[in-house]
Amino acid sequence: MTSQLNVDTIVDKAGSGGTNVKIGNTSTYVSDGGAVTQNTVQGLCKSWINFDGTGTIAISDSHNVTSITDDGTALYTVTIANDMANSTYALTVIGDDSGSRFNTFGHAEAYAVGSFQIRLQDDQSASIDTDIVGCTVHGDLA
């Protein structure tokens, strides 16, 4: 026999508000159409960063990132706080330069379990620093 729990709000023991809810790595959700289920943990972004890549680089916001290093014009290394399980994760990189007349593209130069290196280029294949750089990492945490 299966059980079902119906509640409007979950609060902590003291009744003072929000709570910490932990889900296991086998937790699933039902697809929008209801035909299939997906693993919730597998689908989450494991790390992301938004930073200014011009002048003295600075992290604007991030999750699961400890630092960023400027390795030269348009070349950056991002250090991940909690390592990935392997170096075969998916990495998405985007650059946006408000003053540029070119499209900006980002790609990975190197993957490691605890970091990745990216390079930004314009549509003429020239390396270009941009004032907004964004990266997301999807894959398995160690």
C-alpha positions in Angstrom: 0.0 0.0 0.0 1.4 3.4 -0.9 1.1 6.5 1.3 0.5 10.1 0.4 1.2 13.2 2.4 -0.7 16.4 1.6 0.4 19.6 3.2 0.3 23.3 2.4 3.5 24.3 4.3 6.5 22.6 5.8 8.1 24.4 8.7 11.0 23.7 11.1 10.4 22.0 14.5 10.2 25.4 16.2 7.4 26.5 13.8 9.3 29.6 13.0 9.3 29.3 9.3 11.1 27.6 6.4 12.8 24.3 6.6 15.7 22.3 5.0 14.4 19.6 2.7 16.8 17.1 1.5 16.2 14.8 -1.5 18.1 11.7 -2.4 20.0 11.2 -5.6 17.3 8.8 -6.7 14.5 11.4 -6.5 12.4 11.7 -9.6 9.9 14.0 -11.0 7.2 13.4 -13.6 7.6 15.1 -17.0 5.4 17.9 -18.2 3.4 15.5 -20.3 3.3 12.9 -17.5 4.6 10.1 -19.7 8.1 9.8 -18.2 10.1 10.5 -15.1 13.4 12.2 -14.8 16.1 12.1 -12.0 15.9 15.5 -10.2 19.5 15.6 -9.0 20.8 14.7 -12.5 19.0 17.6 -14.0 20.3 20.4 -11.7 23.0 22.8 -12.7 26.0 21.9 -10.5 28.0 25.1 -10.8 27.6 28.6 -12.4 29.3 31.9 -12.5 28.8 35.4 -13.9 31.8 37.7 -13.9 33.3 40.8 -15.4 36.1 39.8 -17.7 37.5 43.2 -18.3 40.2 45.1 -16.3 40.5 43.5 -12.9 38.2 40.5 -13.2 35.5 40.2 -10.5 32.8 37.6 -9.8 29.4 39.2 -10.0 27.6 36.1 -8.7 28.2 32.4 -8.6 27.2 29.0 -7.2 29.7 26.3 -6.3 32.7 28.4 -7.4 35.6 29.4 -5.2 37.7 31.6 -7.5 38.5 32.8 -11.0 41.9 33.5 -12.5 42.7 35.8 -15.4 45.1 33.8 -17.5 45.6 36.5 -20.2 43.4 38.2 -22.8 40.0 36.4 -22.9 41.4 33.4 -21.1 40.1 32.5 -17.6 40.3 29.5 -15.2 37.3 29.0 -13.0 37.8 26.8 -9.8 34.8 24.7 -8.8 34.2 24.4 -5.0 32.8 20.9 -4.9 34.6 18.8 -7.6 32.8 17.1 -10.4 32.9 13.3 -10.6 34.8 13.4 -13.9 35.9 15.8 -16.6 33.1 14.8 -19.0 30.6 17.3 -17.8 28.7 19.8 -20.0 30.0 23.4 -20.0 28.1 26.3 -21.5 30.0 29.6 -21.9 28.7 33.0 -23.1 30.3 36.4 -23.4 28.6 39.7 -23.9 30.4 42.9 -24.5 28.2 46.0 -24.6 30.7 48.0 -26.5 31.6 45.4 -29.1 30.3 45.4 -32.7 31.0 41.7 -32.9 29.3 38.5 -31.6 31.2 36.9 -28.8 31.7 33.2 -28.4 33.1 31.1 -25.6 34.5 27.7 -25.5 36.4 25.4 -23.2 40.2 25.2 -23.4 40.5 22.6 -20.6 38.3 20.5 -18.4 39.3 19.1 -15.0 37.2 17.8 -12.1 37.9 20.9 -10.0 38.2 23.6 -12.6 37.8 24.6 -16.2 39.5 27.0 -18.5 37.6 29.1 -21.1 38.4 31.4 -23.9 36.3 34.1 -25.4 36.5 35.1 -29.1 34.7 37.5 -31.4 33.3 36.4 -34.8 36.6 37.2 -36.4 38.3 34.6 -34.1 40.1 37.3 -32.1 40.4 36.8 -28.4 38.3 39.5 -26.7 37.7 40.4 -23.0 34.0 41.1 -22.3 32.3 42.8 -19.5 29.8 39.9 -18.9 30.9 36.3 -18.9 28.6 33.5 -17.9 29.3 29.8 -17.5 27.1 26.8 -16.4 28.2 23.3 -15.5 25.9 20.2 -15.8 27.1 16.7 -14.8 27.7 14.6 -11.8 29.3 15.9 -8.6 32.0 13.7 -7.0 
